[in-house]
Amino acid sequence: MSIEPFVALMRRHCIDYTNSHDQSVCDEIMHPDYVVHINGFDLPRDAAYKPAVKLVFDRFPGLGLVVHEFVTNGDRLAMRFSEHGACPSAQGHYAAWSGIGVYRWDGKQLMENYVEQDFLTQETQLASGQPAPLEPPHLDPWLGTRSAPHNPETERVARDWLAKGDLRDAGDVVIDGSWYEPLHPSPIDVADVTVNDLFTAGDRVAFHVTQTGTYRGGLVGAPAEAQGRETTLRCAGLARVRDGAVTEARVVTDRLGARTLLLKP
């Protein structure tokens, strides 16, 4: 048993780069044209991504990343992960928050990543001093990940499901921190869905979508008078399709970005 090539690249990303806080690795594993799409921003590798990550490492000097799951068809890969650490500028409070990234590579280096992290949960934990639990990592995501081929039927079912705008409409759903707390209703009434990225691997699908709609409430720190205003909610997720339906979904949403739009005059 050996590590698949795309997984091996992500092992370097997770261990040699992120967990080691060694940005010299970026030029080796990321193409010069690499761009990260997160929170509604497009971050080119050198001009924006590297400086943004340096700020994160400075803010969380002991930041660590754990991998919960990879999904890949060999050409594309999605990673479900958590980041965690103590923040000296927030009285040393701890935080643990989830993320899902959907990656594209050229066979050697990373080219693009649509990713969301649960920054609203991070903010809440740092303010309260009450960290969320850290979900257990995959026992061995490197050797334990095997690619599966693209499945047109999986893609068809998943796109129809996403177009409806209700990510909670599946048999087993975890959104943001609902693996350890109750699943909250969507903060918006979804009127439109844009699929930014999507791929399949057997019965699995990875996606990044932008939902647009009116705010219905529930976002920590959002004023009550913002209800009814239009905002966007970006979502990265993994789902499973069986017997013509989505039976499982794991999603991370950019609630912080949605709230930021509502706070604008």
Backbone as CSV, one residue per row, in Angstrom:
resi,resn,N_x,N_y,N_z,CA_x,CA_y,CA_z,C_x,C_y,C_z
1,MET,0.845,-1.195,0.000,0.000,0.000,0.000,0.881,1.245,0.000
2,SER,0.577,2.186,-0.876,1.371,3.407,-0.965,0.457,4.625,-0.921
3,ILE,1.053,5.771,-0.671,0.305,7.020,-0.636,0.055,7.486,-2.063
4,GLU,-1.184,7.815,-2.391,-1.502,8.293,-3.728,-0.858,9.665,-3.958
5,PRO,-0.512,9.988,-5.211,0.254,11.210,-5.480,-0.366,12.499,-4.949
6,PHE,-1.667,12.701,-5.182,-2.294,13.945,-4.716,-2.302,13.987,-3.184
7,VAL,-2.538,12.844,-2.571,-2.531,12.768,-1.109,-1.129,13.051,-0.569
8,ALA,-0.119,12.568,-1.265,1.266,12.823,-0.841,1.573,14.318,-0.873
9,LEU,1.068,15.009,-1.897,1.260,16.456,-1.957,0.566,17.133,-0.783
10,MET,-0.638,16.673,-0.451,-1.360,17.268,0.664,-0.703,16.933,2.005
11,ARG,-0.018,15.834,2.073,0.736,15.518,3.295,1.820,16.560,3.528
12,ARG,2.475,16.962,2.446,3.467,18.027,2.568,2.799,19.331,2.970
13,HIS,1.619,19.592,2.385,0.878,20.812,2.697,0.532,20.855,4.190
14,CYS,0.057,19.739,4.716,-0.411,19.713,6.098,0.729,19.666,7.113
15,ILE,1.726,18.806,6.848,2.775,18.569,7.846,3.972,19.498,7.658
16,ASP,4.526,19.513,6.446,5.754,20.278,6.221,5.501,21.777,6.175
17,TYR,4.319,22.160,5.724,3.995,23.587,5.588,3.150,24.093,6.759
18,THR,1.901,23.658,6.856,1.000,24.257,7.835,1.427,23.982,9.268
19,ASN,1.598,22.721,9.618,1.917,22.406,11.007,3.336,22.798,11.403
20,SER,4.201,22.971,10.410,5.566,23.426,10.692,5.698,24.940,10.590
21,HIS,4.657,25.617,10.108,4.679,27.073,9.903,5.851,27.466,9.025
22,ASP,6.123,26.653,8.024,7.278,26.867,7.148,6.785,27.296,5.765
23,GLN,6.720,28.601,5.549,6.199,29.091,4.284,7.170,28.937,3.123
24,SER,8.407,28.516,3.394,9.333,28.261,2.288,8.859,27.079,1.451
25,VAL,7.995,26.241,2.014,7.473,25.077,1.298,6.455,25.489,0.238
26,CYS,5.870,26.678,0.395,4.816,27.111,-0.531,5.260,27.057,-1.986
27,ASP,6.441,27.545,-2.256,6.905,27.610,-3.648,7.118,26.224,-4.245
28,GLU,7.312,25.225,-3.402,7.500,23.864,-3.881,6.167,23.181,-4.185
29,ILE,5.168,23.407,-3.368,3.919,22.648,-3.507,2.818,23.452,-4.198
30,MET,3.015,24.759,-4.375,1.996,25.619,-4.981,2.548,26.275,-6.240
31,HIS,1.814,26.184,-7.325,2.192,26.831,-8.576,2.212,28.350,-8.383
32,PRO,3.060,29.079,-9.103,3.059,30.545,-8.982,1.690,31.173,-9.220
33,ASP,0.836,30.516,-10.016,-0.507,31.038,-10.282,-1.551,30.536,-9.289
34,TYR,-1.122,29.843,-8.255,-2.051,29.310,-7.248,-2.886,30.434,-6.643
35,VAL,-4.188,30.167,-6.484,-5.084,31.152,-5.892,-6.028,30.449,-4.936
36,VAL,-6.281,31.094,-3.811,-7.207,30.589,-2.800,-8.436,31.483,-2.782
37,HIS,-9.614,30.857,-2.851,-10.879,31.582,-2.772,-11.484,31.304,-1.401
38,ILE,-11.604,32.343,-0.564,-12.104,32.165,0.792,-12.795,33.441,1.251
39,ASN,-13.954,33.276,1.906,-14.694,34.414,2.453,-15.017,35.472,1.405
40,GLY,-15.137,35.071,0.161,-15.447,36.018,-0.889,-14.240,36.726,-1.459
41,PHE,-13.037,36.359,-1.019,-11.807,36.968,-1.515,-11.039,35.970,-2.377
42,ASP,-10.338,36.496,-3.384,-9.440,35.706,-4.223,-8.011,36.074,-3.843
43,LEU,-7.252,35.113,-3.334,-5.921,35.391,-2.807,-4.853,34.717,-3.656
44,PRO,-4.198,35.462,-4.572,-3.080,34.895,-5.325,-1.943,34.519,-4.384
45,ARG,-1.171,33.519,-4.777,-0.166,32.939,-3.884,0.743,33.963,-3.218
46,ASP,1.463,34.745,-4.030,2.473,35.635,-3.466,1.903,36.974,-2.998
47,ALA,0.970,37.522,-3.768,0.475,38.868,-3.476,-0.421,38.920,-2.252
48,ALA,-1.173,37.858,-1.977,-2.157,37.939,-0.896,-2.192,36.718,0.004
49,TYR,-2.045,35.513,-0.574,-2.199,34.304,0.241,-1.091,34.177,1.284
50,LYS,0.158,34.278,0.863,1.263,34.137,1.814,1.194,35.176,2.939
51,PRO,0.969,36.471,2.627,0.855,37.445,3.722,-0.308,37.147,4.666
52,ALA,-1.423,36.672,4.130,-2.580,36.369,4.979,-2.259,35.221,5.929
53,VAL,-1.580,34.190,5.429,-1.237,33.057,6.276,-0.213,33.450,7.333
54,LYS,0.711,34.324,6.985,1.685,34.792,7.981,0.970,35.477,9.147
55,LEU,-0.058,36.261,8.839,-0.829,36.900,9.905,-1.503,35.865,10.802
56,VAL,-1.993,34.779,10.190,-2.609,33.709,10.980,-1.577,33.048,11.883
57,PHE,-0.396,32.735,11.342,0.656,32.121,12.151,1.104,33.052,13.275
58,ASP,1.144,34.348,13.013,1.518,35.311,14.058,0.444,35.368,15.140
59,ARG,-0.807,35.264,14.726,-1.917,35.347,15.680,-2.040,34.080,16.513
60,PHE,-1.777,32.944,15.886,-1.823,31.646,16.566,-0.439,30.998,16.449
61,PRO,0.509,31.346,17.305,1.881,30.846,17.159,1.995,29.324,17.225
62,GLY,1.035,28.682,17.861,1.073,27.224,17.969,0.030,26.536,17.121
63,LEU,-0.501,27.251,16.135,-1.593,26.711,15.331,-1.259,25.337,14.768
64,GLY,-2.242,24.448,14.865,-2.096,23.119,14.297,-3.279,22.770,13.419
65,LEU,-3.076,21.839,12.515,-4.118,21.368,11.611,-4.226,19.855,11.748
66,VAL,-5.466,19.367,11.830,-5.704,17.925,11.804,-6.621,17.605,10.632
67,VAL,-6.375,16.477,10.004,-7.173,16.041,8.858,-8.212,15.036,9.336
68,HIS,-9.468,15.276,8.946,-10.542,14.337,9.260,-10.880,13.444,8.067
69,GLU,-10.653,13.956,6.856,-11.078,13.191,5.691,-10.515,13.800,4.410
70,PHE,-10.138,12.932,3.487,-9.857,13.306,2.114,-10.860,12.609,1.201
71,VAL,-11.259,13.298,0.135,-12.039,12.695,-0.940,-11.338,13.075,-2.236
72,THR,-11.037,12.081,-3.094,-10.296,12.388,-4.313,-10.661,11.426,-5.436
73,ASN,-10.590,11.937,-6.654,-10.700,11.078,-7.838,-9.363,10.996,-8.573
74,GLY,-8.316,11.479,-7.927,-6.983,11.471,-8.526,-6.635,12.787,-9.180
75,ASP,-7.604,13.402,-9.859,-7.395,14.707,-10.492,-7.795,15.860,-9.581
76,ARG,-8.763,15.622,-8.721,-9.251,16.623,-7.776,-9.215,16.024,-6.373
77,LEU,-9.187,16.910,-5.357,-9.146,16.444,-3.974,-9.827,17.451,-3.068
78,ALA,-10.553,16.940,-2.080,-11.145,17.788,-1.042,-10.631,17.324,0.310
79,MET,-10.406,18.288,1.186,-9.917,17.993,2.533,-10.868,18.580,3.562
80,ARG,-11.315,17.736,4.495,-12.066,18.219,5.656,-11.110,18.213,6.834
81,PHE,-10.995,19.342,7.509,-9.948,19.520,8.509,-10.431,20.402,9.650
82,SER,-9.632,20.470,10.683,-9.823,21.455,11.748,-8.491,22.144,12.017
83,GLU,-8.568,23.408,12.382,-7.401,24.119,12.890,-7.676,24.503,14.336
84,HIS,-6.595,24.649,15.112,-6.775,24.884,16.546,-5.518,25.540,17.111
85,GLY,-5.687,26.250,18.206,-4.542,26.877,18.845,-4.959,27.922,19.852
86,ALA,-3.963,28.453,20.539,-4.167,29.532,21.498,-3.804,30.861,20.849
87,CYS,-4.541,31.910,21.222,-4.341,33.234,20.630,-3.878,34.210,21.711
88,PRO,-2.581,34.556,21.774,-2.094,35.463,22.810,-2.811,36.808,22.839
89,SER,-3.205,37.330,21.679,-3.868,38.635,21.651,-5.310,38.564,22.150
90,ALA,-5.826,37.359,22.370,-7.171,37.171,22.934,-7.043,36.528,24.309
91,GLN,-6.152,37.074,25.117,-5.922,36.615,26.485,-5.481,35.152,26.553
92,GLY,-4.897,34.679,25.465,-4.437,33.308,25.447,-5.535,32.290,25.310
93,HIS,-6.742,32.726,24.961,-7.862,31.800,24.816,-7.611,30.824,23.664
94,TYR,-8.185,29.646,23.817,-8.060,28.607,22.804,-9.264,28.622,21.864
95,ALA,-9.045,28.101,20.665,-10.144,27.938,19.713,-9.857,26.730,18.831
96,ALA,-10.933,26.084,18.393,-10.850,25.001,17.419,-11.994,25.189,16.441
97,TRP,-11.680,25.203,15.153,-12.710,25.487,14.161,-12.499,24.618,12.926
98,SER,-13.578,24.362,12.214,-13.556,23.413,11.099,-13.372,24.111,9.762
99,GLY,-12.990,23.328,8.765,-12.820,23.854,7.414,-12.945,22.743,6.384
100,ILE,-13.302,23.123,5.171,-13.309,22.201,4.032,-12.716,22.940,2.838
101,GLY,-11.731,22.322,2.191,-11.105,22.898,1.011,-11.257,21.972,-0.186
102,VAL,-11.497,22.558,-1.356,-11.670,21.804,-2.596,-10.537,22.227,-3.536
103,TYR,-9.618,21.291,-3.808,-8.358,21.621,-4.469,-8.295,21.136,-5.917
104,ARG,-7.535,21.897,-6.697,-7.182,21.519,-8.069,-5.665,21.565,-8.188
105,TRP,-5.082,20.590,-8.907,-3.632,20.599,-9.127,-3.331,20.310,-10.593
106,ASP,-2.053,20.429,-10.957,-1.644,20.152,-12.337,-0.877,18.848,-12.445
107,GLY,-0.978,18.029,-11.423,-0.240,16.775,-11.377,1.044,16.871,-10.584
108,LYS,1.461,18.091,-10.269,2.682,18.309,-9.491,2.472,19.319,-8.370
109,GLN,1.780,20.425,-8.677,1.595,21.506,-7.709,0.122,21.898,-7.619
110,LEU,-0.234,22.488,-6.498,-1.587,22.993,-6.320,-1.806,24.209,-7.207
111,MET,-2.993,24.279,-7.811,-3.328,25.384,-8.703,-4.427,26.285,-8.127
112,GLU,-5.360,25.700,-7.358,-6.520,26.475,-6.917,-7.157,25.784,-5.724
113,ASN,-7.765,26.593,-4.845,-8.442,26.046,-3.677,-9.650,26.911,-3.327
114,TYR,-10.839,26.302,-3.373,-12.043,26.924,-2.827,-12.217,26.387,-1.411
115,VAL,-12.167,27.243,-0.432,-12.157,26.779,0.956,-12.972,27.721,1.827
116,GLU,-13.611,27.154,2.844,-14.247,27.955,3.875,-13.859,27.394,5.237
117,GLN,-13.714,28.302,6.199,-13.461,27.932,7.578,-14.502,28.604,8.465
118,ASP,-14.806,27.968,9.580,-15.864,28.469,10.462,-15.312,29.555,11.381
119,PHE,-15.046,30.715,10.791,-14.425,31.803,11.541,-15.368,32.443,12.563
120,LEU,-16.676,32.323,12.374,-17.588,32.866,13.376,-17.477,32.079,14.674
121,THR,-17.342,30.768,14.564,-17.123,29.941,15.750,-15.796,30.291,16.410
122,GLN,-14.768,30.501,15.595,-13.470,30.903,16.150,-13.608,32.200,16.939
123,GLU,-14.266,33.183,16.363,-14.441,34.481,17.023,-15.174,34.332,18.350
124,THR,-16.233,33.542,18.360,-17.031,33.341,19.562,-16.216,32.672,20.666
125,GLN,-15.408,31.687,20.307,-14.590,30.989,21.297,-13.538,31.908,21.903
126,LEU,-12.896,32.708,21.069,-11.857,33.599,21.583,-12.445,34.667,22.500
127,ALA,-13.669,35.103,22.202,-14.310,36.119,23.037,-14.775,35.546,24.374
128,SER,-15.263,34.320,24.353,-15.841,33.727,25.559,-14.826,33.004,26.430
129,GLY,-13.722,32.578,25.826,-12.770,31.767,26.571,-13.212,30.329,26.723
130,GLN,-14.238,29.932,25.985,-14.752,28.567,26.043,-14.514,27.887,24.686
131,PRO,-13.442,27.138,24.554,-13.137,26.522,23.261,-14.092,25.385,22.927
132,ALA,-14.310,25.189,21.658,-15.072,24.040,21.189,-14.195,22.791,21.300
133,PRO,-14.805,21.608,21.362,-13.994,20.387,21.329,-13.343,20.227,19.967
134,LEU,-12.244,19.526,19.949,-11.551,19.231,18.695,-11.969,17.850,18.227
135,GLU,-12.549,17.795,17.033,-13.002,16.519,16.502,-11.806,15.592,16.286
136,PRO,-11.934,14.302,16.618,-10.805,13.386,16.438,-10.341,13.353,14.982
137,PRO,-9.031,13.275,14.783,-8.508,13.208,13.413,-8.686,11.828,12.807
138,HIS,-8.548,11.758,11.504,-8.484,10.474,10.792,-7.254,9.720,11.316
139,LEU,-7.396,8.423,11.521,-6.281,7.655,12.070,-5.075,7.630,11.137
140,ASP,-5.312,7.598,9.828,-4.229,7.673,8.851,-4.818,8.108,7.510
141,PRO,-4.981,9.418,7.303,-5.568,9.880,6.040,-4.655,9.668,4.853
142,TRP,-3.371,9.446,5.096,-2.404,9.322,4.008,-2.520,7.953,3.348
143,LEU,-2.411,6.901,4.140,-2.560,5.550,3.591,-4.020,5.121,3.505
144,GLY,-4.874,5.788,4.254,-6.272,5.396,4.312,-7.148,6.015,3.250
145,THR,-6.571,6.788,2.334,-7.344,7.438,1.275,-7.077,6.758,-0.064
146,ARG,-8.159,6.352,-0.720,-8.067,5.748,-2.039,-8.974,6.519,-2.985
147,SER,-8.492,6.788,-4.188,-9.274,7.554,-5.158,-10.396,6.699,-5.741
148,ALA,-11.458,7.388,-6.176,-12.577,6.752,-6.868,-12.878,7.584,-8.103
149,PRO,-13.369,6.978,-9.170,-13.551,7.712,-10.429,-14.732,8.676,-10.386
150,HIS,-14.681,9.649,-11.276,-15.801,10.570,-11.472,-17.066,9.784,-11.787
151,ASN,-18.201,10.229,-11.229,-19.477,9.547,-11.423,-20.513,10.549,-11.913
152,PRO,-20.907,10.499,-13.184,-21.867,11.464,-13.728,-23.210,11.463,-12.992
153,GLU,-23.677,10.291,-12.546,-24.964,10.242,-11.854,-24.867,10.908,-10.479
154,THR,-23.764,10.703,-9.798,-23.544,11.392,-8.529,-23.574,12.902,-8.736
155,GLU,-22.920,13.357,-9.806,-22.900,14.796,-10.077,-24.295,15.322,-10.378
156,ARG,-25.066,14.594,-11.160,-26.420,15.055,-11.500,-27.281,15.205,-10.246
157,VAL,-27.268,14.185,-9.399,-28.076,14.229,-8.173,-27.605,15.367,-7.266
158,ALA,-26.297,15.522,-7.135,-25.757,16.553,-6.254,-26.092,17.955,-6.751
159,ARG,-25.992,18.181,-8.052,-26.313,19.511,-8.579,-27.793,19.838,-8.392
160,ASP,-28.657,18.857,-8.576,-30.084,19.096,-8.338,-30.342,19.432,-6.872
161,TRP,-29.684,18.717,-5.985,-29.821,18.963,-4.538,-29.311,20.349,-4.155
162,LEU,-28.149,20.719,-4.670,-27.581,22.032,-4.356,-28.468,23.152,-4.877
163,ALA,-29.066,22.977,-6.049,-29.888,24.020,-6.667,-31.106,24.354,-5.821
164,LYS,-31.555,23.412,-5.005,-32.720,23.662,-4.146,-32.392,24.597,-2.983
165,GLY,-31.117,24.723,-2.639,-30.711,25.683,-1.621,-30.859,25.224,-0.195
166,ASP,-31.244,23.965,0.038,-31.435,23.474,1.402,-30.408,22.387,1.689
167,LEU,-29.286,22.787,2.287,-28.220,21.840,2.580,-28.576,20.912,3.734
168,ARG,-29.645,21.209,4.433,-30.102,20.357,5.533,-31.009,19.227,5.051
169,ASP,-31.319,19.232,3.777,-32.202,18.222,3.212,-31.406,16.989,2.801
170,ALA,-30.973,16.242,3.809,-30.241,14.993,3.596,-30.427,14.141,4.847
171,GLY,-30.150,12.863,4.727,-30.396,11.977,5.850,-29.554,12.268,7.068
172,ASP,-28.267,12.529,6.861,-27.317,12.756,7.954,-26.549,14.026,7.629
173,VAL,-26.818,15.083,8.380,-26.265,16.394,8.046,-25.486,16.961,9.225
174,VAL,-24.273,17.433,8.952,-23.486,18.192,9.923,-23.064,19.484,9.244
175,ILE,-23.459,20.611,9.820,-23.087,21.929,9.286,-22.381,22.706,10.378
176,ASP,-21.204,23.198,10.056,-20.363,23.920,11.014,-20.158,23.063,12.261
177,GLY,-20.557,23.529,13.433,-20.266,22.795,14.664,-21.355,21.859,15.131
178,SER,-22.251,21.466,14.233,-23.393,20.665,14.696,-23.036,19.216,15.002
179,TRP,-21.761,18.851,14.894,-21.359,17.521,15.350,-21.284,17.477,16.870
180,TYR,-21.196,18.646,17.528,-21.150,18.678,18.999,-22.223,19.577,19.615
181,GLU,-22.972,20.319,18.789,-24.048,21.180,19.260,-25.228,21.026,18.308
182,PRO,-26.411,21.564,18.690,-27.581,21.400,17.810,-27.362,22.007,16.427
183,LEU,-28.005,21.395,15.438,-27.985,21.928,14.080,-28.938,23.109,14.012
184,HIS,-28.397,24.286,13.694,-29.210,25.499,13.641,-29.841,25.654,12.262
185,PRO,-30.982,26.336,12.170,-31.579,26.615,10.860,-30.652,27.484,10.024
186,SER,-30.859,27.480,8.723,-30.078,28.350,7.855,-30.330,29.810,8.241
187,PRO,-29.277,30.636,8.269,-29.480,32.045,8.604,-30.105,32.848,7.475
188,ILE,-30.245,32.265,6.287,-30.843,33.004,5.171,-31.925,32.162,4.486
189,ASP,-32.884,32.855,3.908,-33.847,32.225,3.012,-33.222,32.261,1.616
190,VAL,-32.811,31.125,1.133,-32.019,31.055,-0.101,-32.901,31.287,-1.323
191,ALA,-32.483,32.259,-2.145,-33.201,32.554,-3.390,-32.419,32.128,-4.619
192,ASP,-31.090,32.032,-4.488,-30.260,31.711,-5.655,-29.016,30.965,-5.190
193,VAL,-28.560,30.019,-6.006,-27.363,29.234,-5.694,-26.438,29.233,-6.896
194,THR,-25.174,29.595,-6.658,-24.144,29.522,-7.693,-23.139,28.459,-7.299
195,VAL,-22.911,27.489,-8.176,-21.909,26.456,-7.930,-20.560,26.967,-8.440
196,ASN,-19.635,27.194,-7.525,-18.317,27.716,-7.883,-17.338,26.603,-8.254
197,ASP,-17.502,25.453,-7.619,-16.624,24.326,-7.916,-17.324,23.053,-7.453
198,LEU,-17.057,21.955,-8.162,-17.689,20.684,-7.813,-16.953,19.557,-8.531
199,PHE,-16.740,18.455,-7.829,-16.251,17.242,-8.473,-16.807,16.037,-7.738
200,THR,-16.770,14.879,-8.405,-17.250,13.649,-7.793,-16.138,12.615,-7.735
201,ALA,-16.301,11.676,-6.796,-15.396,10.541,-6.644,-16.246,9.376,-6.164
202,GLY,-16.670,8.534,-7.090,-17.572,7.449,-6.724,-18.917,7.998,-6.275
203,ASP,-19.315,7.648,-5.045,-20.587,8.147,-4.518,-20.425,9.420,-3.701
204,ARG,-19.233,10.016,-3.745,-18.967,11.244,-2.992,-18.910,12.447,-3.931
205,VAL,-19.272,13.591,-3.404,-19.194,14.841,-4.153,-18.622,15.917,-3.238
206,ALA,-17.720,16.714,-3.784,-17.168,17.871,-3.076,-17.615,19.119,-3.817
207,PHE,-17.939,20.169,-3.059,-18.501,21.350,-3.706,-18.179,22.624,-2.937
208,HIS,-18.256,23.718,-3.660,-18.246,25.060,-3.066,-19.336,25.854,-3.773
209,VAL,-20.249,26.409,-2.999,-21.365,27.157,-3.578,-21.518,28.491,-2.868
210,THR,-22.162,29.424,-3.563,-22.564,30.695,-2.969,-24.084,30.755,-2.965
211,GLN,-24.654,30.837,-1.779,-26.096,30.999,-1.626,-26.406,32.477,-1.410
212,THR,-27.381,32.986,-2.117,-27.819,34.375,-1.955,-29.274,34.373,-1.503
213,GLY,-29.580,35.234,-0.539,-30.956,35.309,-0.048,-31.103,36.374,1.013
214,THR,-32.240,36.384,1.669,-32.525,37.379,2.699,-32.244,36.808,4.080
215,TYR,-31.712,37.645,4.944,-31.321,37.232,6.288,-32.554,36.971,7.134
216,ARG,-32.584,35.819,7.781,-33.727,35.434,8.597,-33.425,35.466,10.090
217,GLY,-32.115,35.654,10.458,-31.731,35.716,11.860,-30.807,34.575,12.247
218,GLY,-30.245,34.696,13.459,-29.451,33.613,14.012,-27.954,33.793,14.000
219,LEU,-27.439,34.847,13.366,-25.997,35.054,13.323,-25.552,35.866,14.538
220,VAL,-24.630,35.322,15.302,-24.110,36.015,16.471,-23.500,37.346,16.056
221,GLY,-23.943,38.428,16.712,-23.392,39.747,16.425,-24.099,40.513,15.336
222,ALA,-25.064,39.889,14.664,-25.822,40.599,13.617,-27.011,41.310,14.256
223,PRO,-27.258,42.574,13.911,-28.372,43.310,14.510,-29.721,42.765,14.058
224,ALA,-30.682,42.817,14.945,-32.022,42.306,14.628,-32.625,43.027,13.435
225,GLU,-32.316,44.318,13.296,-32.896,45.096,12.207,-32.342,44.690,10.832
226,ALA,-31.330,43.812,10.835,-30.791,43.329,9.560,-31.673,42.262,8.928
227,GLN,-32.629,41.753,9.659,-33.510,40.731,9.093,-34.236,41.277,7.874
228,GLY,-34.257,40.456,6.827,-34.882,40.876,5.580,-33.914,41.455,4.580
229,ARG,-32.690,41.772,5.026,-31.695,42.303,4.101,-31.047,41.167,3.320
230,GLU,-30.595,41.470,2.110,-29.948,40.448,1.291,-28.504,40.252,1.718
231,THR,-28.069,39.005,1.715,-26.677,38.697,1.996,-26.307,37.413,1.262
232,THR,-25.050,37.026,1.355,-24.595,35.790,0.723,-23.966,34.893,1.767
233,LEU,-24.101,33.596,1.559,-23.514,32.588,2.440,-22.729,31.618,1.574
234,ARG,-21.417,31.632,1.728,-20.567,30.714,0.963,-20.398,29.424,1.753
235,CYS,-20.459,28.313,1.041,-20.484,27.004,1.690,-19.547,26.045,0.961
236,ALA,-18.708,25.355,1.718,-17.880,24.281,1.173,-18.328,22.990,1.821
237,GLY,-18.440,21.924,1.020,-18.980,20.712,1.613,-18.597,19.431,0.912
238,LEU,-18.911,18.348,1.604,-18.776,16.991,1.091,-20.114,16.303,1.289
239,ALA,-20.541,15.535,0.307,-21.805,14.818,0.409,-21.641,13.419,-0.160
240,ARG,-22.606,12.569,0.192,-22.644,11.211,-0.334,-23.984,10.990,-1.029
241,VAL,-23.946,10.349,-2.199,-25.159,10.063,-2.966,-25.354,8.554,-3.029
242,ARG,-26.551,8.122,-2.645,-26.897,6.703,-2.734,-28.349,6.570,-3.165
243,ASP,-28.608,5.634,-4.066,-29.968,5.364,-4.526,-30.674,6.633,-5.009
244,GLY,-29.925,7.477,-5.726,-30.509,8.659,-6.341,-30.799,9.815,-5.414
245,ALA,-30.222,9.804,-4.199,-30.482,10.892,-3.253,-29.225,11.189,-2.444
246,VAL,-29.135,12.408,-1.929,-28.051,12.777,-1.031,-28.383,12.247,0.362
247,THR,-27.548,11.356,0.850,-27.819,10.715,2.135,-26.982,11.272,3.275
248,GLU,-25.869,11.930,2.946,-25.003,12.521,3.971,-24.465,13.844,3.447
249,ALA,-24.276,14.794,4.352,-23.653,16.062,3.975,-22.880,16.612,5.160
250,ARG,-21.703,17.066,4.860,-20.846,17.730,5.854,-20.440,19.066,5.252
251,VAL,-20.813,20.178,5.899,-20.680,21.497,5.286,-20.071,22.486,6.276
252,VAL,-19.214,23.364,5.765,-18.699,24.503,6.525,-19.132,25.771,5.811
253,THR,-19.713,26.712,6.561,-20.261,27.925,5.947,-19.546,29.175,6.446
254,ASP,-19.542,30.170,5.599,-18.900,31.449,5.925,-19.927,32.378,6.589
255,ARG,-20.347,32.025,7.795,-21.306,32.867,8.515,-20.710,34.224,8.871
256,LEU,-19.404,34.261,9.114,-18.764,35.536,9.436,-18.857,36.488,8.245
257,GLY,-18.625,35.981,7.046,-18.727,36.820,5.852,-20.135,37.290,5.620
258,ALA,-21.117,36.409,5.852,-22.526,36.800,5.702,-22.876,37.915,6.668
259,ARG,-22.383,37.799,7.906,-22.656,38.842,8.900,-21.964,40.150,8.537
260,THR,-20.746,40.054,8.018,-20.023,41.272,7.628,-20.799,42.081,6.608
261,LEU,-21.404,41.391,5.648,-22.217,42.101,4.640,-23.424,42.785,5.279
262,LEU,-23.999,42.145,6.281,-25.183,42.726,6.947,-24.826,43.948,7.780
263,LEU,-23.579,44.042,8.229,-23.150,45.168,9.063,-22.778,46.394,8.243
264,LYS,-22.644,46.218,6.925,-22.313,47.355,6.079,-23.515,48.297,5.971
265,PRO,-23.272,49.621,5.978,-24.400,50.567,5.884,-25.060,50.521,4.517
